[in-house]
Amino acid sequence: MTMLKKCLLGLATFAAFFTFVSTSQASEPHYTITTDATYAPFTFQDKNNNYVGIEQDMMQAIAKREGFTYTMKPMSFNSAAQLVSNGQADGIIAGMSITPERKEVYDFATPYYKTGVAWIVKNNSTIKQLADLKGKTVALKTGTAASEYGKSLQSKYGFNVKYFNDTDTMYNDVAVGNSAATFEDMPVIQYAIKNGMKLKIMNADNPGNAGWYGFAVQKGKNKALLAAFNKGFAAIKADGTYNKITAKYLGASQATFSGSKKDNSTVLGILTANKAAFLKGLWQTVQLTVIAIVLASIWGTLLGVMGVSELKWVRGVSTTIIYIFRGLPLMVLAFFIYIGLPGVTGVKIPAFTAGIITLILNEGAYTGAFVRGGFEAVERGQMEAARSLGLNYNSAMRKVIMPQGLRIMVPSFINQFIITLKDTSILSAIGLLELTQTGTLIVARNSQGFRVWAIVAVIYLIVITLLTWLSNWVEKKLNNYVL
């Protein structure tokens, strides 16, 4: 009996402890923080595919001290900033320079890193001074303070400008000679050069437009988060934690975060070292493709059927929907659904859901167009013959026209399936970690653009080949099927 009492007492104590812990965890504030996933050494993926960097370690230390939790959402800088400005995310820590213009949109915490802008050319460049850029093209990354600084010098030095959404593509555009130079924050380009990027800094001793990075929230919102960041940042500055974090990344060798030379100097080494990341990205791509293909096919077929309706207004609705969503670029549609709509409605849409909706609307519109065309391609005499046998319009369409039309459009369905697979790559712009975004993150870490993108290209070709074989097999089966 005594043993039973002890067991019951132990269970009661455990239950009380579990309840206390659960209640404590539930009472902790939880925030959504956005960041630029390709901004080493501030935020990037290490060789184990974990997000690391000065900003990541800072947030972890501050959150632990101030008793809050957060979900970090890595994506492109522009998307990260817009999610905060329209209230879909609570804060952003992404190497965001504090400027008067941004202060109109965001409230900034205590600045956490002083920086300046470097201008950079490839190693064997003949350009020696900014005046040599006259008539040449300069690459800039959209939305950054370095980009604004570079743009401000355009009229003075007479160069042309083109923009990129991610850092590595911009660097490589200069490294291969497509652009003559670029502008970038000093610590970021120093880290990239240290890790193998074949560029050189032209103003290392005299950085331009010196300023500060700051953690930011939507203006007038999330004051508790801002206060917690300030208090936690003051604490890690005072006890030396901040200095240890910056020294950890600014003084690191390539192997520390990027892996050994063996892991990055060959295609096989990169593939082996990043196998788990590539498989995860591929799985996300396959999920997006399969779900989108099924739902877009259903939606597109419905639009196609509506397009050959006997009712004029139904045909008009179909034509209008197809016109709108075929006319919108996929990336614009993705941004509108993921960032634009929630800013108006106040309802947050998960990135995966927004990606699926984007593909359904865009791919469904194209599917609707060729489905309608397939039905209209059936010889007119077929409808006349069906009606002469006493079938009404709907019955004639369902039993005579549509079965023949579906056979005609099978090749178009196969082509659309392949297009859908390739279009998933565009959704990396809203932070989906599919195959293309996986490649971007790996390149940001090891600066091996050619090898990484060669691997990604081969993976896409293999999947597309398999999908084509499957589609052709289905087509043969349908052609052999006697209605």
Secondary structure as UniProt FT lines:
FT   HELIX           2..27
FT   STRAND          30..36
FT   TURN            37..38
FT   TURN            40..42
FT   STRAND          43..45
FT   TURN            47..48
FT   STRAND          51..52
FT   HELIX           54..66
FT   STRAND          69..75
FT   HELIX           77..85
FT   TURN            86..87
FT   STRAND          91..92
FT   HELIX           100..103
FT   TURN            104..105
FT   STRAND          106..108
FT   STRAND          113..122
FT   TURN            123..124
FT   HELIX           130..133
FT   TURN            134..135
FT   STRAND          137..141
FT   TURN            142..143
FT   HELIX           145..152
FT   HELIX           154..157
FT   STRAND          160..164
FT   HELIX           167..175
FT   TURN            176..177
FT   STRAND          181..185
FT   HELIX           186..194
FT   TURN            195..196
FT   STRAND          199..201
FT   TURN            204..205
FT   STRAND          208..213
FT   STRAND          216..218
FT   TURN            219..220
FT   HELIX           223..238
FT   HELIX           241..250
FT   HELIX           254..258
FT   HELIX           261..264
FT   HELIX           267..273
FT   HELIX           275..307
FT   HELIX           312..327
FT   HELIX           330..335
FT   HELIX           336..340
FT   HELIX           341..345
FT   HELIX           351..377
FT   HELIX           380..388
FT   TURN            389..390
FT   HELIX           393..396
FT   HELIX           397..401
FT   HELIX           402..408
FT   HELIX           410..423
FT   HELIX           424..430
FT   HELIX           435..446
FT   HELIX           449..480
//
